[in-house]
Amino acid sequence: MDNLKQLIKSYEAWVAKNPDIVCDVETTAKWVSYFVAGRISDSSVATELIYSLSNLLVLYNDRIIAQDRQEKGEKVPGEIATASGSSGFCYRLKVMLTTLEYCEVFIEISAKRVFGNKGKWLVIAGIQMMKAAGRYFILKHSVEQIITSPAMPALNRRALKKNKHTNPNTATTGHTHSLEEHNITFKLKRSGRIVRKVEGAPPLQYRSFKLNEEIESMQKSQVPKILLQAEYLYIAKPLIHLASMGVFGESSWKQFMVSFAVDMASINMYRKNRHLMTKQQQLILSHRCVNLLLYLMRTPFYERFTQTRLERILGFIANHVPIAKMVAGPLLDYIPHWQSTYFYLWST
């Protein structure tokens, strides 16, 4: 057990020192999942297992790098930065939701193999209920104004590297900041809590004697109600979609239109109140608008309109473009499987 702990510590130290090499390893792991597809028996299960593990590896490495940067006094994005206190549970919940999102396709495929088609849909319903409950809790009990998908996005390592190059004195600044912080704070021996010294207090007119929970409550109350309603509707979309599929059938136009209508209603509520949105909300909203194009790949629209046109284009490329046919040929074979597996649009 001690050897395992030592091995984990050594790995974490290596990741913190070599983020570029780690990034190459993660990319290679993802490409392996693409090469495995269709080349071995049960390739869909093996592909999803490798892809899920590669995503979990990225999540784990991101947390290691973020924690190392925080210890050095460098700035880390709020979604990745480790949290404590009242926001600690929300942070752990984000990690759990992200893990579930990375593994959900593998779980769905495995459930279908083990329990059949009905069992698969029961597992899907359970996963979506857990995800909706988790997102609702985060939105209700934190200062989050909009939930990303995945709940904890990947760390932008290029931006961190660029900041490090543009600010060569970052380490010195972080060290100076830690020294200044040490001068105005002290650490309790038993609890480990950091307490501010009396002489480190700000001027009287800038002091706040409110608890962190009260401050978070004030920040939450400042979020416009209409934007929260739009996000609640978006969180409920997978459950509404599942219910409509159960009532109208998987290939019905009605379930397609219900899901599309919920998406459009949520986006429209946001767009009408765009002036109340933060830059982060506007960026995520633009991603959701682009993701509406995925409805072109969803049943029954795909079978009725997209399939023949897409096959015609890929077939032309495979037959007439020498180099591109190496990609277009396998793509033409894999698209039916991908369409039936990935395009439920649970969390786009």
N, C-alpha and C positions, 0 to 999 in steps of 0.2 A: 504493500500500500504506500509506503514511504517512497519507494522507487517510482511509483506511478505519479505521485505528487511532484516529485523532483523532475520527472520527464515533462509534465505539464508546464511547470515553471520555466524549464529550459526552452520549451516550444514558444511560450508566451514572450520570453525575452528575445528569442530569435525573430519572431513576427514583428515586435516593436522596433527592432534594429534594421530589418530588411523588408519594408512594406512593398517595394518594387518587385522583388523576387516572389513574394507571397502573391501578388497580383497576377504574375505570370503562371504560377501554379494553379490558381483558381480558374483562370481562363482555359488552361489545358484540361482541367477536370470537366468543364462545361462542354468543351469540344469533343471529349471522349463520349459523352452521352449522345451527341449527334452521330458519331461514327458507329456507335453500337446499334442504333435504330435500324431494324430490318436485317441485321447480319447474324443474329443468333436467335434461337427459339425463346419465346417469351420476351422478345426484345422490348416491348412496350413497358413491361414491369422493370426490366433492368435499366432501360433508358431513364425512366422517371426516378428510380432509386438513385442512380448516379447524379442526375440533375438536382434532385432534392438535397443530397448530401453536399454537393458543391455549393449550393445556395446557403446551407447551414454553416458550411466552412467560412463563407464570406461574412456571414453575420457574426460568427465567433471572432474572426480576425478583426472585423471592424470594431468590436467592443474592446479588444486588446489594444488596438492602435489608439482608439479614443481615450481609453483610460491612461495610456502612456502619455498622450499629449496633455491631458488634464493635469497629471502629476508634474509636468514640466511648466505648467502655467500658460499653455497655449489654448487658444479658443477652439472649441469643438462645436459643430452643429447641435442644437438643442435636442433633436430627435435621437441622436446617438449618445450624447453625453450621459454618463451615469448619474442617476438621481438618488436622493435620499430624503428622509422625512416623509411628509404627506404625499409627495409625488412619487415616492419609491415604489408603491404598489402599482401605480399607473405605468411606470417604466417597465416593471416586470411583466405586467399584462401585455404591454406592447411587444415585448420579446416573445411571449407565448403566442400571441396572435400572428406575429411574423413567422414563427416556426410552423404554425398550423397552415398558413398560406403557402409556404414553400413546399409543404408535404401533402397538401390536400389532393392533388391529382394522383400522386402515388397511392394515397389511401383509397381514393375512389376506384382506381383500377384493381387494386388488391381486393377490395370489398366485392367487386363484381366477380372476380375469379373465385372467391371463397363462398359468398352468400348468394350469388346470382344477381339478376337485374333489379329485383325488388329490394334486396339487401343493400345494393349500391345506392339506391335512392333514399333509403332510410339513413344510411351513413352520411350522404350529402346533406340531408335535412338537418341532421345533428350537428354537422360541421358549421353550416350556415347559421344555425341558432346560436352556437357558441360565439361565432365571430360577430354576429349582430349584438349580442349581449355585451361582449367585451368592448366593442366600439362605442356602444351607448354609454357604458360605464365611464370610459375615458373622456367622452365628450361632456358628461355630466359632472365628473369629479376632478377635472383638471382644467387648465387654462387653454387647452386645445380648442381651436375654432373650426377646424376641418380635419378629417381623418384621412391620412394618405393610404395608398395601397401599394406595397405592404405597409403595415402600421409603423414600421421602423425602416425607412428607406436606406439603401446602401450608402456608405460614407463616400463622399466625393474626395477621393485620395489625390486626384490631380490638383484640385483646388488647394488642398492642404500642402502639397508639394510646392505649388506656385507661391503660396504665402510664405513658405519657408525660404524660398529663393529670393523673393522680393524683400523679405525682412531678415537679413542675415543676423541681426542682433536680437532675434526672437528669444533665443536661449538665455542671453544676458538679461533681456527685459523680464523674462519669466522668472529668472533667479532673483532679480531686483524686486519684482512684485512679491515673490514669496518671502523675501527678507522684510519688506515693508509690512506685509500681512502679519508676519511673526512678531513685529514690534508692537502692533496694536491688538494682538489676540494672544490667547494662551489656551492650551489643551488640557482638559480635565483628565486626571490619571485613570480613573475607574471607568467612566463612560466613554471617553475619547472625544467628547463633544468640544468643538472649538467655540470659545466665548470671547467676546470683544472686551478689551480693557476699558476702564472709565475714560482714560485720556485719549482713547481712539475713537470716541463718539463724535459724530458730526456736529456742526453748530445746531443750537436749539431749534431754530426755525425750520431746519431740514429733517428733524428727527421724526420717526414714526414709532409709536408705541403699540401698534397693532400686531397681532399674531400673524404668522404666515398664512394660516387658513383664512383669516379675514381679508388679507390682501388678495389672495387668490379668488375669494368670493366677489370682491369688488371688480377684479379684472373680468371675471365671468359675467357679472351683471352688465358690463359695458358692451358685451357682444350683442348685436341687434337680434331680437327674437326671431325675425323672419329668416335670418341666415341659419340659426339653430334649427328651425323647422325644416329648411331645405336640406340640411345635413341629416336630420332624423329620417326624412323621407328617403334619402339616398341609402342610409344604413338599412332601412327596411326593404329596399328593392329586391334583394335576393329571396327573401321570404315571400314577398308578394308574387314574385316570378315563379317560385316553386309551387305555391298554392294554385296559381293559374294553370301551370302545367298539369297538376293533379286533376283539376276540374275539366280543362279543355283538351288535354292530350299534348304529348311532346311535339307533334308535328302540326299543331293547329296555328292558324294565323292569329287567333285571339290571344293566346299566350305571348306570341311575338309582339303584338300591338300593346298589350298590357305592360310588358317590360319596357318597351320603347317609350310609352306614355309616361311612366314613372320617371324614367331617366330625363325626359324632356321637361317634365314638371319641375324636377329638382333644379336642373340647369337654368330654366327660365326664372325661377325664384331668385337664384343667384344673380343672373344677368340684370334683372330689374333693379336690383339693389347693389350694383357693381361699385357705386361710389362709397358704400359702407365696408367694402372688402379690403383686406390687407393684400400685400403683394404675393404672399404665399398662397392665399386663397385664390387669387386670380390665376396664378401659375397652375395650381392643381385643377381649377375649373377649365383652363385651356386644354389640359391633358384629357379631361373627361369628355370635352367636346370632340377632340380628335378620336378618342376611343369609340365614339358613336359609329365610326366607319366599320367597326367589327361586326355590326349588325348585318353587313353584306355577307358575312360568312356564317350566319346563324340560320338554323332551320326555322321555317320552311323557305325563307328568302334565298338561301344558298342553292337548294335543289331547283327552285323555280327560275332563277335569273342568273346567279353568279357562276354556278358550276360549269355549264357548257362554255361560257365565254372564257373563263379562266383556263379550262382544259385546252381550248382552241389556241389561246395565246402561248401557253407553255409547250404545247405540241409543236407549234410553229418554230419556237425557239430551239427546242430539242432537235428538230429535223434540219434546220437551216443555219444555225449559229454554232460554229465548231466548238469553241471553248465553253460557251454558256450551256451547251447541252449536258455537260457533266453535272451541272446543278439542276437544270430544268427537268431532266429525266427522273432522278430520285424524288424531286419535289412533287412531280406529277403523281408518283406512286404513294407518297406519304400524306398528301393533302386530305384524302377521305378519312384517314385515321385521325389526323390532327383536328379536322372539322368536327368529328363526333366526340372528341375527347376534351378539347380546350375551349370551345366557343359557347359555353353556357353563359358567359358574361356575368359571373357572380360578383366580381369585385374589380371592375374596370375604372 
